């Protein structure tokens, strides 16, 4: 079946500037993976879900969901769709500067300047310097978790039970060190159960909000270690970006290299990810909590690696035990909003109620999503850019719509075949 024989709706999808299907030949998933490429679904395979793809494309183009940059759907290691949308971020940036006095009159920095943590500036967000590399924001945390697993596999870190103070007290101050701090382990950091007094409930523009404060500080690790504990480690979940920065510091102290270089050597090389960017914090170490930029097709490799229990192209990258432990819900209800309930593992969100007990996801500020569905062998990547304080809020959240679309339009059809 060739493209001229496809229904007109599907042909429009193929031809639209908004939709790019990345060609890989031959369309054999195993051969393509061996060459570190993605295969492409055949025309007949795509035709079975063409109307559903058209519905999703129409939803994204409606404008209701704000800035959607890319959508990637992979099944059985084949690309079924890669939608790309053009958003005029320079125009939006200029509008933001003109209309929002709150941003233009910042006392700490000038929002018109180009710098890594200016979330409105198009040189840095959402794409890095006009490239295909898109900010992952907190999906970076999930990648850092894999690096921790690799370091344990390589015996560079003894186990997840290692005490944080034993690894960091020699190079950082812990001014509020007490019995609770002494109990904190690497696993507490991975599961966001260290019980640090991380006040994300404060408004984002409040300097006492640590999500803002850490980015304004010179030393992100020291900033985190300066905070007091709020209770006994391991007793409750509290999402805490500083925990991931501490994981990055532990990796650096244990391996002798920064996480950027460690990822290059031990993760990205195995996945043939040659092009990436990782922001650096003012003190030098990489931004572990949200600084990684990847192409959508490369981020999908991270999802497929987890689906395949740590193996890529026949090569063991991280142990299957680490994958299993990472995707175990140490917290059952870390996010709970209507039907959208997520558990939490080792820096991975776990949408088990929606997609089954093996599903996992990475979520990032501004509209980033990596979703892995092992039972269906499906990987979804969605890139967007709707920063909460810089741009107007979208009229609708994309996640309920996308979840319903996946369940009713895509997974139901795949399962019926």
C-alpha positions as CSV (number, residue, x, y, z in Angstrom):
1,X,0.0,0.0,0.0
2,X,1.5,3.4,-1.0
3,X,0.7,6.9,0.1
4,X,-1.5,7.6,-2.9
5,X,-3.8,4.8,-1.8
6,X,-4.3,6.1,1.7
7,X,-7.4,7.8,2.8
8,X,-7.3,11.5,2.2
9,X,-7.3,12.2,5.9
10,X,-4.2,10.1,6.4
11,X,-2.5,11.6,3.3
12,X,-3.1,15.1,4.8
13,X,-1.3,14.0,8.0
14,X,1.7,12.8,6.0
15,X,1.9,15.9,4.0
16,X,1.2,18.5,6.7
17,X,4.1,20.6,7.8
18,X,3.0,20.0,11.3
19,X,3.5,16.3,11.1
20,X,6.9,14.7,10.3
21,X,7.3,11.0,10.2
22,X,11.0,10.2,10.5
23,X,11.9,7.7,7.8
24,X,14.1,4.7,8.8
25,X,14.6,2.0,6.2
26,X,14.1,-0.9,6.2
27,X,11.0,-0.8,8.5
28,X,12.3,-3.6,10.7
29,X,12.4,-2.7,14.4
30,X,15.2,-5.1,15.4
31,X,17.5,-4.1,12.5
32,X,16.9,-0.4,13.2
33,X,17.5,-0.8,16.9
34,X,20.8,-2.6,16.2
35,X,21.8,0.6,14.2
36,X,20.5,2.7,17.2
37,X,17.7,4.0,15.0
38,X,14.0,3.9,15.2
39,X,12.1,1.9,12.6
40,X,9.0,3.5,11.0
41,X,5.6,1.9,11.0
42,X,4.4,0.9,7.5
43,X,1.7,2.9,5.8
44,X,-0.9,0.1,6.4
45,X,0.0,0.0,10.1
46,X,-0.4,3.8,10.5
47,X,-3.6,3.7,8.5
48,X,-5.3,1.6,11.2
49,X,-5.1,4.6,13.6
50,X,-5.1,7.4,11.1
51,X,-8.4,8.9,12.2
52,X,-7.3,8.9,15.8
53,X,-4.0,10.6,14.9
54,X,-6.0,13.2,13.1
55,X,-8.2,13.9,16.2
56,X,-5.1,14.4,18.3
57,X,-3.5,16.6,15.8
58,X,-6.7,18.7,15.6
59,X,-6.8,19.0,19.4
60,X,-3.2,20.2,19.5
61,X,-3.7,22.7,16.7
62,X,-6.8,24.1,18.4
63,X,-4.7,26.3,20.7
64,X,-6.7,25.0,23.8
65,X,-3.6,23.3,25.2
66,X,-1.1,26.1,24.8
67,X,2.2,25.6,23.2
68,X,2.7,22.0,22.0
69,X,6.0,21.5,20.3
70,X,6.3,17.8,19.5
71,X,4.4,14.6,19.9
72,X,6.0,11.2,19.3
73,X,4.2,7.8,19.4
74,X,6.2,4.6,19.2
75,X,4.9,1.1,19.3
76,X,7.0,-2.1,19.1
77,X,10.0,0.2,18.4
78,X,8.4,1.7,15.3
79,X,7.5,5.4,15.0
80,X,3.8,5.7,14.2
81,X,3.7,9.5,14.4
82,X,6.0,12.4,15.1
83,X,4.1,15.7,15.1
84,X,6.0,18.9,15.2
85,X,4.4,22.3,15.7
86,X,5.8,25.7,15.1
87,X,5.4,28.2,17.9
88,X,6.6,31.8,17.7
89,X,8.4,32.0,21.0
90,X,10.2,35.2,20.1
91,X,6.8,36.9,19.6
92,X,5.5,35.5,22.9
93,X,8.7,36.6,24.7
94,X,8.3,40.1,23.5
95,X,4.7,40.1,24.5
96,X,5.6,38.9,27.9
97,X,8.2,41.6,28.4
98,X,5.8,44.3,27.3
99,X,2.8,43.2,29.3
100,X,4.1,41.7,32.5
101,X,5.6,44.3,34.8
102,X,6.1,41.7,37.4
103,X,8.8,40.1,35.2
104,X,10.3,43.2,33.6
105,X,10.8,44.8,37.0
106,X,12.7,41.9,38.6
107,X,15.1,43.1,41.3
108,X,17.4,40.1,41.0
109,X,17.9,40.0,37.2
110,X,16.6,41.5,33.9
111,X,14.2,39.2,32.2
112,X,15.2,40.6,28.8
113,X,18.6,39.0,29.2
114,X,19.5,35.6,27.8
115,X,20.6,33.2,30.5
116,X,19.9,29.5,31.3
117,X,17.2,30.1,33.8
118,X,15.2,32.7,32.0
119,X,12.2,30.5,31.1
120,X,10.8,33.1,28.8
121,X,13.9,33.6,26.6
122,X,13.7,31.6,23.3
123,X,17.5,31.0,23.2
124,X,17.2,28.7,26.2
125,X,13.6,27.5,26.3
126,X,12.1,25.4,25.1
127,X,14.8,24.5,22.5
128,X,18.4,25.1,23.2
129,X,19.9,27.8,20.9
130,X,17.6,27.0,18.0
131,X,18.5,23.3,17.9
132,X,16.3,20.2,18.1
133,X,17.3,19.8,21.7
134,X,14.3,20.4,23.9
135,X,14.3,21.1,27.6
136,X,13.2,18.1,29.7
137,X,12.9,20.0,33.0
138,X,12.1,17.4,35.7
139,X,12.3,14.4,33.3
140,X,16.0,15.0,33.9
141,X,15.4,13.5,37.4
142,X,14.4,10.2,35.8
143,X,17.6,10.1,33.8
144,X,19.7,10.9,36.9
145,X,18.0,7.9,38.6
146,X,19.3,5.6,35.8
147,X,22.8,7.0,36.3
148,X,22.6,6.2,40.0
149,X,21.6,2.6,39.1
150,X,24.6,2.4,36.7
151,X,26.9,3.6,39.4
152,X,25.6,1.0,41.8
153,X,25.9,-1.7,39.1
154,X,29.6,-0.6,38.6
155,X,30.2,-0.7,42.4
156,X,31.0,3.0,42.5
157,X,28.2,3.4,45.0
158,X,27.7,0.6,47.5
159,X,23.9,0.5,47.6
160,X,20.8,2.7,48.0
161,X,21.3,2.3,51.7
162,X,24.4,4.5,51.8
163,X,24.2,7.4,54.2
164,X,24.1,10.8,52.4
165,X,26.2,12.5,55.2
166,X,28.9,9.9,54.8
167,X,29.4,10.9,51.1
168,X,28.8,14.6,51.3
169,X,29.9,15.8,54.8
170,X,33.5,15.9,53.7
171,X,33.0,18.4,51.0
172,X,29.8,20.3,52.1
173,X,28.6,21.8,55.3
174,X,25.4,20.4,56.9
175,X,24.5,23.2,59.3
176,X,21.3,21.6,60.5
177,X,22.8,18.1,60.9
178,X,20.9,16.2,63.5
179,X,19.7,12.6,64.0
180,X,17.3,12.9,61.2
181,X,19.9,14.1,58.7
182,X,22.2,11.3,59.8
183,X,19.5,8.8,58.8
184,X,19.0,10.1,55.2
185,X,20.0,7.5,52.6
186,X,20.3,7.6,48.9
187,X,17.0,5.7,48.7
188,X,15.3,8.5,50.6
189,X,16.5,10.9,47.9
190,X,15.5,8.7,45.1
191,X,12.0,8.2,46.5
192,X,11.5,11.9,47.6
193,X,11.0,10.6,51.2
194,X,13.9,12.4,53.0
195,X,11.4,14.7,54.7
196,X,13.3,17.9,54.1
197,X,11.4,21.2,54.8
198,X,10.9,21.9,51.1
199,X,8.1,24.5,50.8
200,X,6.9,24.2,47.2
201,X,3.5,25.1,48.5
202,X,4.6,28.8,48.5
203,X,4.0,30.9,45.4
204,X,6.7,30.4,42.8
205,X,7.7,34.0,42.9
206,X,8.2,33.9,46.7
207,X,11.9,33.8,47.4
208,X,11.2,31.4,50.3
209,X,9.9,28.9,47.8
210,X,12.9,26.5,47.4
211,X,12.2,25.8,43.8
212,X,12.9,29.5,43.2
213,X,15.5,29.8,45.9
214,X,17.7,27.0,44.6
215,X,17.9,28.5,41.1
216,X,18.8,31.9,42.6
217,X,21.6,30.5,44.8
218,X,25.3,30.1,43.9
219,X,25.6,26.6,45.2
220,X,22.6,24.3,44.7
221,X,23.9,21.4,46.7
222,X,24.8,23.7,49.7
223,X,21.4,25.4,49.4
224,X,19.7,22.1,49.8
225,X,21.9,21.0,52.7
226,X,21.2,24.3,54.5
227,X,17.5,23.4,54.9
228,X,16.2,21.8,58.1
229,X,14.4,18.5,58.3
230,X,10.7,18.4,58.9
231,X,10.5,14.9,60.2
232,X,11.9,11.4,60.2
233,X,13.3,10.3,56.8
234,X,11.2,7.6,55.0
235,X,7.9,8.4,56.8
236,X,6.3,10.6,54.1
237,X,6.5,11.7,50.5
238,X,7.3,15.3,49.6
239,X,8.4,16.2,46.1
240,X,11.7,17.9,46.5
241,X,13.9,19.0,43.6
242,X,16.9,19.5,45.9
243,X,16.9,15.8,46.6
244,X,17.9,15.1,42.9
245,X,20.7,17.7,43.1
246,X,22.0,15.8,46.1
247,X,21.9,12.6,44.0
248,X,24.0,14.4,41.4
249,X,26.5,15.5,44.0
250,X,26.7,11.9,45.3
251,X,27.4,10.6,41.8
252,X,30.1,13.3,41.3
253,X,31.8,12.4,44.6
254,X,31.5,8.6,44.1
255,X,32.6,8.5,40.4
256,X,35.0,11.4,40.1
257,X,33.1,13.0,37.2
258,X,30.1,15.2,36.8
259,X,26.8,13.6,35.8
260,X,27.0,15.1,32.3
261,X,30.3,13.2,31.6
262,X,29.1,10.1,33.4
263,X,25.9,10.1,31.3
264,X,28.0,10.5,28.2
265,X,30.2,7.6,29.0
266,X,27.8,5.1,30.5
267,X,24.3,5.9,29.2
268,X,24.2,8.1,26.2
269,X,27.1,6.3,24.4
270,X,25.2,3.0,24.7
271,X,22.0,4.5,23.3
272,X,23.9,6.4,20.5
273,X,22.8,9.7,21.9
274,X,25.5,12.0,20.6
275,X,23.8,15.3,20.7
276,X,22.6,16.7,24.1
277,X,23.0,19.6,26.4
278,X,23.1,19.8,30.1
279,X,22.9,23.1,32.0
280,X,25.6,23.9,34.5
281,X,24.8,25.4,37.9
282,X,26.8,28.5,39.0
283,X,29.1,26.4,41.3
284,X,29.9,24.1,38.3
285,X,28.0,20.8,38.8
286,X,25.3,20.0,36.2
287,X,21.7,20.9,37.0
288,X,20.5,17.4,38.0
289,X,16.9,18.4,38.8
290,X,15.9,19.9,35.4
291,X,18.8,20.8,33.2
292,X,18.9,18.2,30.4
293,X,18.0,18.8,26.8
294,X,17.3,15.9,24.3
295,X,15.7,15.3,21.0
296,X,12.3,13.7,21.3
297,X,13.5,10.5,19.5
298,X,16.4,10.3,21.9
299,X,14.3,10.7,25.0
300,X,12.1,7.9,23.7
301,X,15.2,5.7,23.9
302,X,15.2,6.2,27.6
303,X,11.6,5.0,27.8
304,X,12.3,2.0,25.7
305,X,15.4,1.2,27.8
306,X,13.2,1.0,30.9
307,X,10.5,-1.1,29.0
308,X,13.2,-3.5,28.0
309,X,14.5,-3.9,31.5
310,X,17.7,-2.0,31.0
311,X,18.8,-3.5,27.7
312,X,19.3,-1.5,24.4
313,X,20.4,-3.2,21.1
314,X,21.3,-6.3,23.0
315,X,23.6,-4.5,25.4
316,X,23.0,-4.4,29.2
317,X,23.0,-0.7,30.1
318,X,21.5,-0.9,33.6
319,X,20.5,-3.9,35.7
320,X,17.0,-5.3,35.5
321,X,16.9,-5.1,39.3
322,X,17.4,-1.4,39.1
323,X,14.6,-1.0,36.6
324,X,12.3,-3.1,38.8
325,X,13.2,-1.2,41.9
326,X,12.8,2.1,40.1
327,X,9.3,1.3,39.0
328,X,8.1,0.0,42.3
329,X,5.7,2.5,44.0
330,X,7.2,3.4,47.3
331,X,4.4,6.0,47.4
332,X,1.0,5.0,46.0
333,X,-0.6,8.5,45.7
334,X,2.1,11.1,45.1
335,X,-0.2,12.9,42.7
336,X,-4.0,12.6,43.0
337,X,-6.3,14.7,40.9
338,X,-9.6,13.1,39.9
339,X,-8.8,10.0,37.9
340,X,-5.1,11.0,37.4
341,X,-3.4,9.3,40.3
342,X,0.3,8.6,40.2
343,X,2.5,6.7,42.5
344,X,6.2,7.4,42.8
345,X,9.3,5.2,42.6
346,X,13.0,6.1,42.0
347,X,12.4,9.5,40.4
348,X,9.7,8.0,38.2
349,X,6.0,8.8,38.3
350,X,3.8,5.7,38.1
351,X,0.3,6.1,36.5
352,X,-0.8,2.6,37.5
353,X,-4.5,3.5,37.9
354,X,-4.7,4.8,34.3
355,X,-2.4,2.5,32.4
356,X,-1.8,-0.6,34.5
357,X,0.7,-1.6,37.2
358,X,3.8,-1.5,35.0
359,X,3.3,1.9,33.5
360,X,5.7,4.7,34.2
361,X,6.3,8.3,33.3
362,X,8.6,11.3,33.6
363,X,6.9,14.7,34.0
364,X,8.5,18.1,33.5
365,X,7.6,21.7,34.1
366,X,6.0,23.5,31.2
367,X,4.4,20.4,29.7
368,X,7.0,17.7,29.2
369,X,6.0,14.0,29.2
370,X,7.7,10.7,28.8
371,X,5.3,7.8,29.1
372,X,6.2,4.1,29.0
373,X,3.7,1.3,28.7
374,X,5.6,-2.0,28.9
375,X,2.5,-4.2,28.5
376,X,1.7,-2.6,25.2
377,X,5.4,-1.8,24.3
378,X,4.4,1.8,23.7
379,X,6.5,4.9,24.3
380,X,5.0,8.4,24.1
381,X,6.9,11.7,24.2
382,X,5.2,15.1,24.4
383,X,7.1,18.4,24.4
384,X,5.5,21.7,25.1
385,X,6.3,25.0,26.7
386,X,3.8,26.6,29.0
387,X,5.8,28.1,31.9
388,X,3.4,29.0,34.7
389,X,4.5,32.6,35.4
390,X,6.0,33.6,32.0
391,X,3.2,32.8,29.6
392,X,-0.6,32.8,29.8
393,X,-2.0,29.6,31.1
394,X,-3.5,27.2,28.5
395,X,-7.3,27.0,28.5
396,X,-7.1,23.2,29.1
397,X,-4.6,20.7,30.5
398,X,-3.4,18.3,27.9
399,X,-3.0,15.4,30.2
400,X,-6.7,14.4,30.7
401,X,-7.3,14.7,26.9
402,X,-4.2,12.7,26.0
403,X,-4.8,10.0,28.6
404,X,-8.4,9.5,27.3
405,X,-7.1,9.5,23.7
406,X,-4.5,6.9,24.4
407,X,-6.8,4.6,26.3
408,X,-9.9,4.8,24.0
409,X,-8.4,5.6,20.6
410,X,-5.0,3.9,20.6
411,X,-4.5,1.2,23.2
412,X,-8.0,-0.2,22.6
413,X,-7.2,-0.6,18.9
414,X,-3.8,-2.1,19.4
415,X,-5.2,-4.6,21.9
416,X,-8.0,-5.6,19.5
417,X,-5.6,-6.6,16.8
